[in-house]
Amino acid sequence: MYKITDNHLANTIAIDIEVTPEKREEILQMFPAPELPNRESSFNINEKTPGEYAEKVNVLLNSFSVETTANGGKWLKIEFGNNNGKIGAKMWDRNGSVERTAELLEQHSGFQISGKIEQFPRETGPKSITVEGIQVNSEVVNPFELLPATEKSIEDLTVELVTYLEEIKEPYRTVALKGLKRYWNEFSIKPAARGHHHAYLSGLLKHTLGLIRITRFIRDKKANPYDAMNYLVDVAYKESRAESIANVSAEIPVRERDMVWNGTIEHLRTVFNDIVRKKNEEINFDLLILADLFHDMGKMLEYFNAAENSVEKYKWLYPNADFSTYNPKASGITMDPIGGGTGHIIFSTMLLQQVLLQEDISLKIEDIGKLNHCIAAHHGKLEWGSAAWMEKPEAFIIHFVDMLDARWEKADPVK
């Protein structure tokens, strides 16, 4: 038997499932894992010392803007990236260098940069490069070699996810597996964000699996779901307290707003108290796991990164669209020029609808409404980007597990 063991969420949720070698092979033939880049030999700004000079670093452009100094001068605020993550940078104007460089940044995405490593605030702030030299990268470089990626085994993540989806009841099981198969090539490699959490290749896969892991824990591991949720809030409180204590001993403590758990415990308690008021309503965990799968699926269209086939992904929803003028510039992880203006919540409900239509799957209209509600409300608050208030118990839980997985991801240095 093949075992998957992964201590997740600060050792709170121990994953230990058994899959035969034959079943593992069957899953990976149906859902082949993408090949991700080797990151060990790449430039890592976090390993550099302030004052050190970085020479001819290969990077992809994520974004840039022309800023104005207090005395009216110009400077460039730039975000580059490679497969070790984001690289903040700035360039001061020297004899029109800002204008010339901005033109290059508009036209190209791959560069070699040189400059001095800086850190602000000292010792605790992010490190960046003050660019003194920049040129278009004339070498042929695989863009995936310059994008951050998960350090976990994609094969293990895939086998675990599919194993969980095969457990749920029909018709949710068919919707889940047919949907995953239809969108697998994009879903398996897409990041889940630009910078907040899971902002790397296969981050969407890892984040989605994280939600399902926590959902199953809530379903199975305590006397009832409310005991399990309350237990997880207590664990999160201990993590928050440990972060605060560690901050006391830091030479330069971080600001409260920059702490991983800032405001989280109070919010989780509120969500818990709200769902307890609905304890007489039955929780459909099979439907909830299907909602977990689709909740961020629309990020495949909301975000854009180098080496993806952006035209094909839009043909899922708009097969008759005119793509003759659509040619986004290949770069790092950025907002998609089309999808960024729509958002993943809307796209997620549309992708779910396409699966039901294209695969000719019949669901009760009440189930469709509840699935759409979970997706629409999973951010928790309208001011946090939700398209609806949480009403059904499944919606409260999907928001609860989404927040927990995002926070533990930020607290865990291993992608």
C-alpha positions, 0 to 999 in steps of 0.5 A: 500500500502507498501511504500519503502522510503530510503534517498539515496546519501546524501538525493539527490535521495529520493526513494518513491515507492508503492508496494501492500502487495500482490506484495511484498509477490509475489516478496519475494517468487520468490526472498527470502531474505537471513538471515544475522547475528546479529552483535550487540554482536560482537567485534567492534575494532572501539569502542575500545580505544588504549591501551585497551587489547582485550581478545579471540576475535573470527575472520576469517582470510582474508589474511596474509604475512610474512614481514621483519623488518629493522634489518632483523627480521620477523613479520606477517601482518594479516587481520582478520574480523568479522561481524563488518568489517576488523580487522588489526593485526600484530605479532612480532617474539618471539622465532620462533612464526612467523613461527609457527603462519604462519603454523596455518594461512596456515591451518585454517581460524577461530581463537581466538586472544588476544592482545593490541589495537593500532592506527596509526596515532594517533586519525585518523588512523585505529585501529589494534591489536598487537597479543600476543596470537592466537589459532585455534577456536575449537568452532563450529561457523557459518562463517556468524556470522564472516562476515560483512553484510549490515544493510539495510533490505534485503527484502526492497532492494529486493522488490525495485530492482525487482520493477525497473526491472519489469518497463523496456521494453521487451526483457530487462525485461525478460533478467533481471528477468530471470538472477536475478532468475538464480543467485539470491542465490549468488547475494543476499548475495555476497559482492561487494568488499574486501575493496573499497566499499560495502565490506560486505554481500549483498553489491553487491545487495545494490550497483547494486540497487544504480546504478539503482536508480541513472540511473532512476534519470538521466532518470526521474528527470530533463528536460533531462539526461544532466541536471540531470548529471550536477546536480549530479556533483554539489551535489558531489562538495558540498559533496567534499567541505564539506569534505574539510572543515571538514578536516580543523577542524580535529585535525589531517587532513587526507591526500588528497589521503585518502579523499573520494572525492579526484579527483572525481569531476574533473573526473565526469566533464570530463565524463559529457563533453564527453557524451555531445559531444554524445548528438545526440545519443539516450540513451536506458535507458532500456538497461542501467538498464539491464547493471547496473544489470549485470555490477558487476555480475561477482564478484560472481566468483571474490570473495570468502567468507566462507560458499559459495558453490564455486563449484556450482557457477562455474558450471554456466559457466563450467558444465563439469569442473573437481572439484576434486582438487578444495577446497579453504580454507573457510575464510573471504572476499578474492579473489577467487583462480580461479576467482581472476585471471580472474576478474569480467568484463569478468565473467559478460559478460559470465554470461549474455551470459549464461542467453541468451543461457539457457533461449533461449532469442533473442536480437539484436546483436547490443544490445548484443554488447552495453551491453557487451560494458557497462560492459567492459567499466564501470571502465572508464579507462583502467588503472582503470581496464576497458576492453574497452574505453567508446564510447556509451553514455550508457557506459559513464552513467554506469561509472558515476553512478558506481563512484557516488554510490561507493563514496557516499557509502564510505562517508556514515557510514551506510552500 
